[in-house]
Amino acid sequence: MKNKLLVIFSLFFLSQVAFAQQDEPTDFDFATSYIANKCDFDRLISNGLNFDKWFSEYDEFITQKALVACRAIYDEKTETPNVDDYWPADVLTEILQKNLSQLNTAFLEKDQGHFGVLQASYIAWLSESTLPIVRGVPQPAHFDSVWSDFNRAYFISTPTGLPRKKEERFILSAEQNAECVNRFAGAEDCVEVFNAFNKINRKLSVFQRLNGAQKHNAYVAFQEAKWDKFSDSSRFQTFIDVAFTSWVYREHFSRADDLITPPPLQLFALRPSLVMEHLSDANKGDKDEPALALEWVGFNAWDLKVPFGISVTSVYADRATGKSVGHGLTFHVNNSFSFGFANRGGGDNSFYLNIELMDWFGEKMDMFKAYK
């Protein structure tokens, strides 16, 4: 019995250890795995981080430098630092020198003429005094490609990130691929080696790009939430209302420098509705009648702490006495309740409550699609 309990306890303990280890991601193709491991080099190694089989020393060096940026960005600071805050000029120079040295060692140093077209581009890179930064992202020398004459043409990137001229590109030949297979054990072709080299270089900017993407996604979600709130909370709008609002706010909806947000005011035009009207001066039994209303023009400040709006309205009810048409104002409160007063002439004034049939018999429309 004791042995059985010991076995059960051991299995339970091992399962808990295994479960605890799963808390830290070990797929290091994703930046989030590095972040989940606190951007800590030793911790990453203990959790199975391996370096590239062809560029192991270079990969380890770049990983160490990239983790400096990882820690600076994801250590709960309120502001993302500039590149120079975690990579001073001398470190940027060191990274570039290591990058170019690896490029030379791997492809040019013992080249038998197979990669001669790369030599001029490599020499041009040597004139750079420090690692180029383009739009806040480090730009080490790496392999790039474009389609040219129905073939994929490869080249070493430029410090500015612009494509190379045609004479500075090359189409991979059978001899070049054979050279890569011979030089890099297990490689199928040069493209596989190029991709491995580029994957290492991308570590230098992966945390900045992820942080930028996260901020962008958060901003998009925040703006989209405004449309969700607009759809869920605002007063129902007809096609004419949407068109009228869009026309008045045409500059707001046509801007190209930011995501479009809902209009600050809902506008209404020629909007029909059903109301329950009370005319105190009418005959007994005729005081409360359903009536038709038409909002000629109006607005609703839908996003205030206490939303409100006003519409110029005409009300029609066929009564035995008095004018059948009255004119007045409708007041909208909290996006859900409307009431108004109408003057029917001769000192007769009515009070009415708006019955929003469109809200009763139709779901709230997707306002973003409606305005889009």
N, C-alpha and C positions, 0 to 999 in steps of 0.2 A: 504493500500500500504506500509506504514511504517513497519507494522508487517511482511509483506512478505519479505521486504528487510532485516529486523532483523533476520528472520529465515535463509535466504540465507547466510547472513554474518556469522551467528553462525555455520552453517554447513560447510562453507568454512574454518573457523578458526579451527574447530575440525578436519577436514580432514588434514589441514596442520600440526597440532600437532601430529596427528597419523602418518603422513608421516615422520616427524622429528624423532619420536621415533623409527621408523623402521631403522634409520641409524645405530643404535647400536644393533648388534646381541644379541639375548637373548637365544640362544640354548647353554647352558653351558656344553653340552657334547663335545664341540669342543674348543680347546685352542684358536682358532682365535676369539671367542666371548669375551674371557677375554682380549685379546690384543686390540680388537676394543674398549673396554671399559676402555682403558688406564691402565689396571692392577690395577684399583682402587677399593678397597673393598666396600666402601660405595656406589659407583656408581653401582657396580654389584648387591648389595642388592636392591637398588632402582629399578633396571631393572628386578628383579624377581629371583635372584639367591637363590635357596633353598638348604638346607643341607640334607644329607641322614637321612631317618627316623629312622634308627637303630643306626647310629653312628654320630648323629648330632654334638655333642661337638667336637669329634675328627675331623670330616669333616671341621668344622669351623677353628680349629687350623691349620690343614694341609693347608687349602686354604690360610690362612694368610701368612704362611711360603712360600708357592709356589709363591704367588704374589710378594714376595721379589725378587725371581729369575726372574719372568716375567718382572718386572720393570727394573732390571739390564740388561736383554738381549735385551729388545725392547724399550729402551729409546733413540734410535738413536746413541748409542755409536758405535765407529768404530770397536771395538773389543769385542767379547763375553768374559765376565770375567770367571775366574776359580770358581769352587764351593766355595772355601774358601773366595773369594772376597765378596760374599753376604751371606754366611752361615759360620760364624766362628765356631771353634771347639765346643764351649760351646752350640751354637744353634743346631749343628748337634747332640750333645749328648741329648739335650732337645727333639728333634724330635724323636730320637730313643727311649727314655724313654717313651714318650707319645704313640708311636707306640706299644711298648711291653705291656704297661699298658692297652691299649685298647684291645689287643689280649687276655690278661689274664682275664680282666673283662668280655669280651664277651663269651669266650669259656672255660676257665679253672678254674676261681675262684670258681664258684658254680657248677662245673661239678660233675655229679654223676657216673663218670667212663666211660661216653660215648666217651670222647675225650682224654683218657689216653695216647694214643700214641703220642699226641702232646706235652706232658709235658716235655719230655727229650729234644726235639728240642727247646722248649721255654727256658728251663734252659740254654742251650748252647748259645742262643742269649743273655742272661743276662750278659755273660762274655764280650760282646763287649763294648768297652769304648766309641765309637762314631759311628755315622751312617756310614756304609760302602759305599764307592764310587767305582763303577765298570765301567771302561771305561768312566769316567766323568759323570756318571749318579748315583744318590742316589739309594741305595738298601735297603729299609725298609723291615722288615719281612712281608711276605704276603703268601697267599695260592697259591700253584702250583700243577701241576698234570702231570702224565705220564700214558701211557697205560701199564698195567701189567696183564698178564694172562687173556687177553680179557676183562679186566675191567679198569675203570679209577681209578687210585690210587692217593690220595691226600696227601699233606704234607706241612709243613711250609718251606718256602724257606731257603736256606743257605746264610750266609753273602757274600759268593763268587759267588752266583748265580748258583752253580752246583746242580744237582739233589740229593735228599736224597737216602740213601741205602734202600733196599727193606724193611728191618725191621722197618724203620722210616716212612713208608707210610701206608695209610689205605684206604680200600674200604668202601665207605659210606654204612652204614646199614640202615634198616628200622627204628631201634631204634634211630639212630643218626639223621635221617631226621625228625622223630617225635619230638625229642628234639629241633631241630631248629625251627620247626613250633610252638612249645609251647613257646619258649624263645623269638622269634622275630615275633611280631604281623604282620600277613599278608604274611609271608614267605611261599613259596610253598615247599621249601626244603633247605638243607644246601648249595647247590651250589649257589643258589640265594644270600644267605648271604655272602658267600665267595667272589662272584663277586662284591658285594657292597663294601666290605672291600678293595678289591684290587683296585677298581676304585678310591677310595680316595687316596690310596698310590701312584697311578700313577700320581697324580697331582704334586708330588714332582719333577718329571722329564719330564713332558709333554712339558714344554716350551723349555727345552734343546733339546729334541728329535725333536720338531717341527723346531727349529732353525737349527739343524743339517740337517734335511730333506730339508729345504728350501735352505740351502747352497749347498747341494748335487744336488738338482733339478736345481738350477741356474747353477752349474758347468756342469751338463749333458747337459742342454740347450745350454750353451756356446760352448761346444764341438760339439754338434749336428749341431749348426749353422755353424761351420767350414765345415762340410760335405755338408750342403746346399749351402754354398758359392762355394765349390769345384764343386758341380754338376752344379750350375748355371753359374759359371764364367770360369772354366777351359776349356782347349781345349778338344774336343771329343777324347775318347780313344777307340780303338778296343779291342776285347777280348785278342788279343796277347799283346797289349800295357799294359793292366791291369795285365796280367800274368807276363810280364817282370818287370813291376814296383813292383809288389808284391814280386817277387823273389829277386830283388835287396834290397828291404826294408823289407825282411822277419823278421829281428829282431824287427823292429819297429812294425810290424803287429802282432807279437806273444807275445808281452809283456803282463804281467798279473797284473802289479802294477798300472795301470791307464787305463782310457778310450782311445781307439785308435783314433788317429786323422789322417787326410789326409796326404799323403806323401808331403814333401816339394817340390819335383820335380816330374813332370809327365815324364815318360820315354816312348820312342817309339821304335818299332822294326818291320821291314818288313811291313811298313804301306803304303798302296797304296792310291793314290789320283789323281785327275785330275787337270792339270794346264793349264794356257794360256801362251804360250811361245813366246817371241819375239827374233828372230835371225836377227840382223841388216845386217849380211853378206849374207843372203839368197837372192834368186831372188825376184824381185818385185812381189807382190801378194802371196809370200810364206813366208814372214817374220813373220807373226803372225799365229800361228797354235795351236789348242788344243793338249796337249801332256799328256802322262801317266807318273806319277812320283812314285817312290818308296823310302820312307825314310828307309834307312837301320838301322840306330840307331840315336837316338836324345833325347833331353830333353826339358822341358818347365818349367821355374820357375814361376808357375802360380799365386803365392800369393805375389809377389813383388809389390811395389808401381806402377811401370811400368813393368808388366810381359813381359818376353822375353824368347826365347829359340832358339836352333840351332839343325838342323838335317843334317846328311850326306845323300845326295840324288842323285839318278840317274833319268834322264829324257829321255823318248823315244818319238820321233816324226818322222814319215816317210816322209822325204822331198826328193825332186828331187836331191838336191846337199848336200854334206856334210855328216858327220856321223849322223846316226839316234839316237845314244845314247850319252848322255853327262853326266858328273858327276860334282857335286858341293855341295853347301850348301844351305839349306833352313833356313830362319830366321823367327821366330814366334814373333809377337808383340801384346801385350795386349790381349792375349788368343783368338783373333778373326781374325787376319790378318797375312798371311804368304806370303813371297816372297823369291826368291832365284836367284842364278847365277849358270850356268852350263858351263863347258868347253867341247867343242866338238872336240878338237884337231885342229891342223893347224891354231891356232890363232883365231878360231871361238868361241865366248862366247855368251851365251844367257841369257836373263833376263826373269823370269816367275813369274806369280801370281798364288797362290794356290787357287783352287776352292774347298771349303770344302763341298763336296756333302753330307757327313754324317751329317753335321750341318743343311743342307737345307732340307733333306728328312727324318730326324729322330729326335725325341725329345731327349733332353739331358737325359741320363740315370741316374738312382739313383745310384750315385757313391758309396755310403755306401754299398748298396746291392751288387754292382758289386765286390767291394773289399772283402766284407764279404764272 
